[in-house]
Amino acid sequence: MFDQTQLSLAILVIPLPILTYLWFKYYNLIISEGTKYVGEKYTEEEILLLPSTSKTVRVNGKVVILVYGVNSWVTIRVNGGPKQKIFKIRLLNEIGDLELINESKVFQVKVKLRYSA
């Protein structure tokens, strides 16, 4: 029979493969469906943000922001408003200036922007 520690260990370990499988399945689903947000006709731009730098781009309508790299966090500011932290993907429907900020002191970040045409 199992003693208390073996039972506790079994309860903790058995869900791990199931949760890992679900994470990868739904992560890929969220990213692929998010990229369809702008429609079939879109313009794509890739931006490399070096550590502690920012870049401002003009947006008009639907935009998908995809973040790649070691650090997948980017801070954005829309039309000079409050800063917002994003992780991996963000869907926007805005008109105005979009400021992308890499607050990391060490890692560079690649940002892919998809604009609706």
Biotite code that builds the C-alpha atoms (Angstrom):
import biotite.structure as struc

atoms = struc.array([
    struc.Atom([0.000, 0.000, 0.000], chain_id="A", res_id=1, res_name="MET", atom_name="CA", element="C"),
    struc.Atom([0.954, 3.598, -0.488], chain_id="A", res_id=2, res_name="PHE", atom_name="CA", element="C"),
    struc.Atom([2.033, 5.646, 2.427], chain_id="A", res_id=3, res_name="ASP", atom_name="CA", element="C"),
    struc.Atom([1.146, 9.330, 2.678], chain_id="A", res_id=4, res_name="GLN", atom_name="CA", element="C"),
    struc.Atom([4.222, 10.724, 0.854], chain_id="A", res_id=5, res_name="THR", atom_name="CA", element="C"),
    struc.Atom([3.892, 8.345, -2.091], chain_id="A", res_id=6, res_name="GLN", atom_name="CA", element="C"),
    struc.Atom([0.233, 9.215, -2.442], chain_id="A", res_id=7, res_name="LEU", atom_name="CA", element="C"),
    struc.Atom([0.975, 12.948, -2.289], chain_id="A", res_id=8, res_name="SER", atom_name="CA", element="C"),
    struc.Atom([3.728, 12.567, -4.874], chain_id="A", res_id=9, res_name="LEU", atom_name="CA", element="C"),
    struc.Atom([1.418, 10.614, -7.181], chain_id="A", res_id=10, res_name="ALA", atom_name="CA", element="C"),
    struc.Atom([-1.275, 13.285, -6.864], chain_id="A", res_id=11, res_name="ILE", atom_name="CA", element="C"),
    struc.Atom([1.248, 15.977, -7.810], chain_id="A", res_id=12, res_name="LEU", atom_name="CA", element="C"),
    struc.Atom([2.993, 14.131, -10.670], chain_id="A", res_id=13, res_name="VAL", atom_name="CA", element="C"),
    struc.Atom([0.073, 12.541, -12.540], chain_id="A", res_id=14, res_name="ILE", atom_name="CA", element="C"),
    struc.Atom([-1.514, 15.846, -13.731], chain_id="A", res_id=15, res_name="PRO", atom_name="CA", element="C"),
    struc.Atom([1.815, 17.230, -15.013], chain_id="A", res_id=16, res_name="LEU", atom_name="CA", element="C"),
    struc.Atom([1.815, 15.540, -18.466], chain_id="A", res_id=17, res_name="PRO", atom_name="CA", element="C"),
    struc.Atom([-1.849, 16.377, -18.957], chain_id="A", res_id=18, res_name="ILE", atom_name="CA", element="C"),
    struc.Atom([-1.359, 20.049, -18.092], chain_id="A", res_id=19, res_name="LEU", atom_name="CA", element="C"),
    struc.Atom([1.758, 20.271, -20.265], chain_id="A", res_id=20, res_name="THR", atom_name="CA", element="C"),
    struc.Atom([-0.104, 18.808, -23.248], chain_id="A", res_id=21, res_name="TYR", atom_name="CA", element="C"),
    struc.Atom([-3.024, 21.218, -22.780], chain_id="A", res_id=22, res_name="LEU", atom_name="CA", element="C"),
    struc.Atom([-0.658, 24.201, -22.435], chain_id="A", res_id=23, res_name="TRP", atom_name="CA", element="C"),
    struc.Atom([1.062, 23.523, -25.754], chain_id="A", res_id=24, res_name="PHE", atom_name="CA", element="C"),
    struc.Atom([-2.200, 22.718, -27.536], chain_id="A", res_id=25, res_name="LYS", atom_name="CA", element="C"),
    struc.Atom([-4.008, 25.874, -26.468], chain_id="A", res_id=26, res_name="TYR", atom_name="CA", element="C"),
    struc.Atom([-0.938, 28.131, -26.701], chain_id="A", res_id=27, res_name="TYR", atom_name="CA", element="C"),
    struc.Atom([-0.562, 27.286, -30.403], chain_id="A", res_id=28, res_name="ASN", atom_name="CA", element="C"),
    struc.Atom([-4.311, 27.680, -30.922], chain_id="A", res_id=29, res_name="LEU", atom_name="CA", element="C"),
    struc.Atom([-4.357, 31.136, -29.306], chain_id="A", res_id=30, res_name="ILE", atom_name="CA", element="C"),
    struc.Atom([-1.374, 32.368, -31.349], chain_id="A", res_id=31, res_name="ILE", atom_name="CA", element="C"),
    struc.Atom([-2.691, 31.014, -34.667], chain_id="A", res_id=32, res_name="SER", atom_name="CA", element="C"),
    struc.Atom([-6.209, 32.390, -34.140], chain_id="A", res_id=33, res_name="GLU", atom_name="CA", element="C"),
    struc.Atom([-4.835, 35.716, -32.947], chain_id="A", res_id=34, res_name="GLY", atom_name="CA", element="C"),
    struc.Atom([-2.864, 36.184, -36.155], chain_id="A", res_id=35, res_name="THR", atom_name="CA", element="C"),
    struc.Atom([-6.128, 35.857, -38.122], chain_id="A", res_id=36, res_name="LYS", atom_name="CA", element="C"),
    struc.Atom([-7.580, 38.903, -36.315], chain_id="A", res_id=37, res_name="TYR", atom_name="CA", element="C"),
    struc.Atom([-6.465, 41.392, -38.992], chain_id="A", res_id=38, res_name="VAL", atom_name="CA", element="C"),
    struc.Atom([-8.015, 39.409, -41.850], chain_id="A", res_id=39, res_name="GLY", atom_name="CA", element="C"),
    struc.Atom([-6.597, 37.861, -45.002], chain_id="A", res_id=40, res_name="GLU", atom_name="CA", element="C"),
    struc.Atom([-5.109, 41.066, -46.416], chain_id="A", res_id=41, res_name="LYS", atom_name="CA", element="C"),
    struc.Atom([-2.489, 42.511, -44.110], chain_id="A", res_id=42, res_name="TYR", atom_name="CA", element="C"),
    struc.Atom([0.872, 44.253, -44.011], chain_id="A", res_id=43, res_name="THR", atom_name="CA", element="C"),
    struc.Atom([3.571, 42.764, -41.814], chain_id="A", res_id=44, res_name="GLU", atom_name="CA", element="C"),
    struc.Atom([6.479, 44.606, -40.215], chain_id="A", res_id=45, res_name="GLU", atom_name="CA", element="C"),
    struc.Atom([9.218, 43.165, -38.005], chain_id="A", res_id=46, res_name="GLU", atom_name="CA", element="C"),
    struc.Atom([10.953, 45.409, -35.466], chain_id="A", res_id=47, res_name="ILE", atom_name="CA", element="C"),
    struc.Atom([14.050, 44.598, -33.414], chain_id="A", res_id=48, res_name="LEU", atom_name="CA", element="C"),
    struc.Atom([13.999, 46.372, -30.059], chain_id="A", res_id=49, res_name="LEU", atom_name="CA", element="C"),
    struc.Atom([17.393, 46.535, -28.410], chain_id="A", res_id=50, res_name="LEU", atom_name="CA", element="C"),
    struc.Atom([17.595, 46.620, -24.585], chain_id="A", res_id=51, res_name="PRO", atom_name="CA", element="C"),
    struc.Atom([16.168, 49.790, -23.009], chain_id="A", res_id=52, res_name="SER", atom_name="CA", element="C"),
    struc.Atom([14.942, 51.209, -26.324], chain_id="A", res_id=53, res_name="THR", atom_name="CA", element="C"),
    struc.Atom([11.585, 52.155, -27.757], chain_id="A", res_id=54, res_name="SER", atom_name="CA", element="C"),
    struc.Atom([10.049, 52.740, -31.164], chain_id="A", res_id=55, res_name="LYS", atom_name="CA", element="C"),
    struc.Atom([6.894, 54.560, -32.156], chain_id="A", res_id=56, res_name="THR", atom_name="CA", element="C"),
    struc.Atom([4.798, 53.440, -35.118], chain_id="A", res_id=57, res_name="VAL", atom_name="CA", element="C"),
    struc.Atom([1.603, 54.827, -36.599], chain_id="A", res_id=58, res_name="ARG", atom_name="CA", element="C"),
    struc.Atom([-1.390, 52.453, -36.504], chain_id="A", res_id=59, res_name="VAL", atom_name="CA", element="C"),
    struc.Atom([-4.772, 52.746, -38.146], chain_id="A", res_id=60, res_name="ASN", atom_name="CA", element="C"),
    struc.Atom([-7.282, 50.001, -37.391], chain_id="A", res_id=61, res_name="GLY", atom_name="CA", element="C"),
    struc.Atom([-6.717, 46.396, -36.421], chain_id="A", res_id=62, res_name="LYS", atom_name="CA", element="C"),
    struc.Atom([-3.199, 45.411, -35.330], chain_id="A", res_id=63, res_name="VAL", atom_name="CA", element="C"),
    struc.Atom([-1.711, 42.170, -34.001], chain_id="A", res_id=64, res_name="VAL", atom_name="CA", element="C"),
    struc.Atom([1.465, 42.497, -31.926], chain_id="A", res_id=65, res_name="ILE", atom_name="CA", element="C"),
    struc.Atom([3.523, 39.283, -31.695], chain_id="A", res_id=66, res_name="LEU", atom_name="CA", element="C"),
    struc.Atom([6.580, 39.255, -29.425], chain_id="A", res_id=67, res_name="VAL", atom_name="CA", element="C"),
    struc.Atom([9.484, 36.839, -29.946], chain_id="A", res_id=68, res_name="TYR", atom_name="CA", element="C"),
    struc.Atom([12.791, 36.352, -28.203], chain_id="A", res_id=69, res_name="GLY", atom_name="CA", element="C"),
    struc.Atom([14.265, 35.298, -24.892], chain_id="A", res_id=70, res_name="VAL", atom_name="CA", element="C"),
    struc.Atom([12.151, 37.843, -23.050], chain_id="A", res_id=71, res_name="ASN", atom_name="CA", element="C"),
    struc.Atom([8.604, 37.826, -24.427], chain_id="A", res_id=72, res_name="SER", atom_name="CA", element="C"),
    struc.Atom([7.429, 40.859, -22.454], chain_id="A", res_id=73, res_name="TRP", atom_name="CA", element="C"),
    struc.Atom([7.022, 44.266, -24.101], chain_id="A", res_id=74, res_name="VAL", atom_name="CA", element="C"),
    struc.Atom([5.457, 47.445, -22.784], chain_id="A", res_id=75, res_name="THR", atom_name="CA", element="C"),
    struc.Atom([3.190, 49.444, -25.089], chain_id="A", res_id=76, res_name="ILE", atom_name="CA", element="C"),
    struc.Atom([1.678, 52.893, -24.899], chain_id="A", res_id=77, res_name="ARG", atom_name="CA", element="C"),
    struc.Atom([-1.184, 53.866, -27.209], chain_id="A", res_id=78, res_name="VAL", atom_name="CA", element="C"),
    struc.Atom([-1.580, 57.578, -28.013], chain_id="A", res_id=79, res_name="ASN", atom_name="CA", element="C"),
    struc.Atom([0.517, 58.612, -25.004], chain_id="A", res_id=80, res_name="GLY", atom_name="CA", element="C"),
    struc.Atom([-1.793, 56.830, -22.564], chain_id="A", res_id=81, res_name="GLY", atom_name="CA", element="C"),
    struc.Atom([-0.830, 54.572, -19.682], chain_id="A", res_id=82, res_name="PRO", atom_name="CA", element="C"),
    struc.Atom([1.789, 51.868, -20.149], chain_id="A", res_id=83, res_name="LYS", atom_name="CA", element="C"),
    struc.Atom([0.507, 48.331, -20.677], chain_id="A", res_id=84, res_name="GLN", atom_name="CA", element="C"),
    struc.Atom([2.609, 45.178, -20.356], chain_id="A", res_id=85, res_name="LYS", atom_name="CA", element="C"),
    struc.Atom([1.960, 42.489, -22.967], chain_id="A", res_id=86, res_name="ILE", atom_name="CA", element="C"),
    struc.Atom([3.148, 38.891, -23.143], chain_id="A", res_id=87, res_name="PHE", atom_name="CA", element="C"),
    struc.Atom([3.573, 37.153, -26.521], chain_id="A", res_id=88, res_name="LYS", atom_name="CA", element="C"),
    struc.Atom([0.461, 38.519, -28.286], chain_id="A", res_id=89, res_name="ILE", atom_name="CA", element="C"),
    struc.Atom([-1.852, 41.533, -28.175], chain_id="A", res_id=90, res_name="ARG", atom_name="CA", element="C"),
    struc.Atom([-4.786, 42.473, -30.400], chain_id="A", res_id=91, res_name="LEU", atom_name="CA", element="C"),
    struc.Atom([-5.506, 46.172, -30.902], chain_id="A", res_id=92, res_name="LEU", atom_name="CA", element="C"),
    struc.Atom([-8.096, 48.196, -32.780], chain_id="A", res_id=93, res_name="ASN", atom_name="CA", element="C"),
    struc.Atom([-6.729, 51.718, -32.446], chain_id="A", res_id=94, res_name="GLU", atom_name="CA", element="C"),
    struc.Atom([-5.939, 54.807, -34.496], chain_id="A", res_id=95, res_name="ILE", atom_name="CA", element="C"),
    struc.Atom([-2.873, 56.812, -33.545], chain_id="A", res_id=96, res_name="GLY", atom_name="CA", element="C"),
    struc.Atom([0.644, 56.288, -32.259], chain_id="A", res_id=97, res_name="ASP", atom_name="CA", element="C"),
    struc.Atom([1.776, 52.976, -30.796], chain_id="A", res_id=98, res_name="LEU", atom_name="CA", element="C"),
    struc.Atom([4.946, 53.099, -28.724], chain_id="A", res_id=99, res_name="GLU", atom_name="CA", element="C"),
    struc.Atom([6.759, 49.782, -28.227], chain_id="A", res_id=100, res_name="LEU", atom_name="CA", element="C"),
    struc.Atom([9.131, 49.776, -25.246], chain_id="A", res_id=101, res_name="ILE", atom_name="CA", element="C"),
    struc.Atom([11.679, 47.096, -24.345], chain_id="A", res_id=102, res_name="ASN", atom_name="CA", element="C"),
    struc.Atom([12.256, 47.606, -20.619], chain_id="A", res_id=103, res_name="GLU", atom_name="CA", element="C"),
    struc.Atom([14.768, 44.757, -20.371], chain_id="A", res_id=104, res_name="SER", atom_name="CA", element="C"),
    struc.Atom([18.327, 45.834, -19.610], chain_id="A", res_id=105, res_name="LYS", atom_name="CA", element="C"),
    struc.Atom([19.881, 42.692, -21.138], chain_id="A", res_id=106, res_name="VAL", atom_name="CA", element="C"),
    struc.Atom([17.749, 41.009, -23.816], chain_id="A", res_id=107, res_name="PHE", atom_name="CA", element="C"),
    struc.Atom([16.658, 42.229, -27.222], chain_id="A", res_id=108, res_name="GLN", atom_name="CA", element="C"),
    struc.Atom([13.140, 41.504, -28.441], chain_id="A", res_id=109, res_name="VAL", atom_name="CA", element="C"),
    struc.Atom([11.680, 40.933, -31.899], chain_id="A", res_id=110, res_name="LYS", atom_name="CA", element="C"),
    struc.Atom([8.225, 42.366, -32.434], chain_id="A", res_id=111, res_name="VAL", atom_name="CA", element="C"),
    struc.Atom([6.118, 41.445, -35.439], chain_id="A", res_id=112, res_name="LYS", atom_name="CA", element="C"),
    struc.Atom([3.269, 43.820, -36.282], chain_id="A", res_id=113, res_name="LEU", atom_name="CA", element="C"),
    struc.Atom([0.436, 42.824, -38.610], chain_id="A", res_id=114, res_name="ARG", atom_name="CA", element="C"),
    struc.Atom([-1.720, 45.699, -39.848], chain_id="A", res_id=115, res_name="TYR", atom_name="CA", element="C"),
    struc.Atom([-5.057, 45.245, -41.585], chain_id="A", res_id=116, res_name="SER", atom_name="CA", element="C"),
    struc.Atom([-4.838, 46.474, -45.164], chain_id="A", res_id=117, res_name="ALA", atom_name="CA", element="C"),
])
